[in-house]
């Protein structure tokens, strides 16, 4: 049985994205090919979970993979250079003074490693070594798993009972010898199939059961807006309906929950093609319309339909 692409963003090779996003997408695309090569896994790409204590906020991971009775939360990093843990520090007490004037003085000294952080060291073209610290992504993935279990229980308690493992996978251009720990889920992307094989349950069917695929398909993903000036924005659609004005002057409203994807053409006439979740495809000539997209930290964007090239409906399809 072929793998199912529950959500795969459009090919964005011609999009003018910043370097960080291009690198992230490249690493994720490589990881997707590795997962697909297994032939017995299904996955959701960039699944997000609403945080009940923080309305309008979400947490996400790069992949949620299912194979043989086990779920895996996968975080992908497309870093180059050497990755390591920074040295940690401990407090010791040193005796100062003499006789009745002796006292213990706290002193901070190097000791062990700080596993909550990682260090990336890269060699620049001019010969300089540049270092930067970043939070250890495995902890973010573990927090995501805790939220995921609660969310899955609401969807289907049977899913919440499946074991869930975190994976932090780097592209091969990263030197991860200092942090490598296969059994802890820290590895190169190419090693993921071996990890899946080791920690999956052989008593489960080789191919995913239809009900599991169906339930995973219900997990939310970001809404994506691709503009005519080659930009891509992800977020959550702020409204329940796609609203636009037809060439007859009448307003049209289509529930986002029924829409899979929208593509807008400007030539030879201004029209949009709507792909529905039912499999139906319809084309609508239009004159005007806007899309409101909630981004992060309260930011809301307004996109005119005439400036949109493509729109993929993810999260709005789940929360309405």
ChimeraX attribute file (.defattr): number of C-alpha atoms within 10 A of each C-alpha:
attribute: neighborCount
match mode: 1-to-1
recipient: residues
	/A:1	9
	/A:2	12
	/A:3	16
	/A:4	17
	/A:5	14
	/A:6	17
	/A:7	19
	/A:8	15
	/A:9	15
	/A:10	11
	/A:11	9
	/A:12	15
	/A:13	10
	/A:14	8
	/A:15	15
	/A:16	13
	/A:17	16
	/A:18	9
	/A:19	9
	/A:20	11
	/A:21	11
	/A:22	16
	/A:23	15
	/A:24	15
	/A:25	21
	/A:26	18
	/A:27	20
	/A:28	25
	/A:29	17
	/A:30	16
	/A:31	25
	/A:32	19
	/A:33	11
	/A:34	16
	/A:35	22
	/A:36	18
	/A:37	13
	/A:38	17
	/A:39	15
	/A:40	18
	/A:41	23
	/A:42	24
	/A:43	26
	/A:44	26
	/A:45	24
	/A:46	21
	/A:47	26
	/A:48	22
	/A:49	20
	/A:50	18
	/A:51	14
	/A:52	11
	/A:53	7
	/A:54	8
	/A:55	8
	/A:56	14
	/A:57	16
	/A:58	16
	/A:59	16
	/A:60	23
	/A:61	19
	/A:62	21
	/A:63	22
	/A:64	23
	/A:65	20
	/A:66	24
	/A:67	25
	/A:68	20
	/A:69	22
	/A:70	18
	/A:71	24
	/A:72	23
	/A:73	26
	/A:74	25
	/A:75	24
	/A:76	24
	/A:77	22
	/A:78	20
	/A:79	21
	/A:80	17
	/A:81	18
	/A:82	18
	/A:83	23
	/A:84	21
	/A:85	19
	/A:86	16
	/A:87	14
	/A:88	14
	/A:89	14
	/A:90	12
	/A:91	12
	/A:92	11
	/A:93	11
	/A:94	10
	/A:95	10
	/A:96	11
	/A:97	10
	/A:98	8
	/A:99	7
	/A:100	6
	/A:101	7
	/A:102	10
	/A:103	13
	/A:104	11
	/A:105	12
	/A:106	12
	/A:107	11
	/A:108	10
	/A:109	10
	/A:110	10
	/A:111	11
	/A:112	11
	/A:113	15
	/A:114	14
	/A:115	16
	/A:116	14
	/A:117	18
	/A:118	20
	/A:119	18
	/A:120	21
	/A:121	19
	/A:122	18
	/A:123	13
	/A:124	10
	/A:125	7
	/A:126	6
	/A:127	8
	/A:128	9
	/A:129	12
	/A:130	11
	/A:131	13
	/A:132	10
	/A:133	14
	/A:134	11
	/A:135	12
	/A:136	16
	/A:137	17
	/A:138	22
	/A:139	15
	/A:140	15
	/A:141	22
	/A:142	16
	/A:143	12
	/A:144	18
	/A:145	21
	/A:146	11
	/A:147	17
	/A:148	22
	/A:149	18
	/A:150	13
	/A:151	19
	/A:152	19
	/A:153	13
	/A:154	11
	/A:155	15
	/A:156	12
	/A:157	13
	/A:158	10
	/A:159	20
	/A:160	17
	/A:161	13
	/A:162	15
	/A:163	14
	/A:164	22
	/A:165	21
	/A:166	22
	/A:167	27
	/A:168	24
	/A:169	27
	/A:170	25
	/A:171	21
	/A:172	15
	/A:173	12
	/A:174	18
	/A:175	19
	/A:176	22
	/A:177	11
	/A:178	10
	/A:179	15
	/A:180	17
	/A:181	12
	/A:182	16
	/A:183	11
	/A:184	13
	/A:185	20
	/A:186	21
	/A:187	22
	/A:188	22
	/A:189	25
	/A:190	17
	/A:191	15
	/A:192	22
	/A:193	15
	/A:194	12
	/A:195	19
	/A:196	22
	/A:197	13
	/A:198	11
	/A:199	18
	/A:200	19
	/A:201	15
	/A:202	12
	/A:203	8
	/A:204	13
	/A:205	12
	/A:206	15
	/A:207	17
	/A:208	19
	/A:209	13
	/A:210	9
	/A:211	9
	/A:212	15
	/A:213	17
	/A:214	11
	/A:215	13
	/A:216	21
	/A:217	18
	/A:218	16
	/A:219	23
	/A:220	23
	/A:221	28
	/A:222	24
	/A:223	22
	/A:224	22
	/A:225	23
	/A:226	21
	/A:227	20
	/A:228	16
	/A:229	11
	/A:230	13
	/A:231	16
	/A:232	18
	/A:233	17
	/A:234	18
	/A:235	22
	/A:236	26
	/A:237	25
	/A:238	15
	/A:239	15
	/A:240	15
	/A:241	18
	/A:242	18
	/A:243	18
	/A:244	22
	/A:245	17
	/A:246	16
	/A:247	14
	/A:248	9
	/A:249	11
	/A:250	10
	/A:251	13
	/A:252	14
	/A:253	11
	/A:254	14
	/A:255	15
	/A:256	24
	/A:257	19
	/A:258	17
	/A:259	24
	/A:260	19
	/A:261	19
	/A:262	21
	/A:263	17
	/A:264	23
	/A:265	15
	/A:266	14
	/A:267	7
	/A:268	6
	/A:269	10
	/A:270	16
	/A:271	20
	/A:272	21
	/A:273	16
	/A:274	20
	/A:275	18
	/A:276	18
	/A:277	15
	/A:278	9
	/A:279	9
	/A:280	10
	/A:281	14
	/A:282	10
	/A:283	13
	/A:284	16
	/A:285	18
	/A:286	22
	/A:287	17
	/A:288	16
	/A:289	16
	/A:290	16
	/A:291	19
	/A:292	16
	/A:293	21
	/A:294	19
	/A:295	18
	/A:296	13
	/A:297	8
	/A:298	9
	/A:299	9
	/A:300	15
	/A:301	15
	/A:302	11
	/A:303	16
	/A:304	14
	/A:305	24
	/A:306	19
	/A:307	14
	/A:308	24
	/A:309	20
	/A:310	20
	/A:311	24
	/A:312	24
	/A:313	24
	/A:314	27
	/A:315	24
	/A:316	24
	/A:317	24
	/A:318	13
	/A:319	12
	/A:320	11
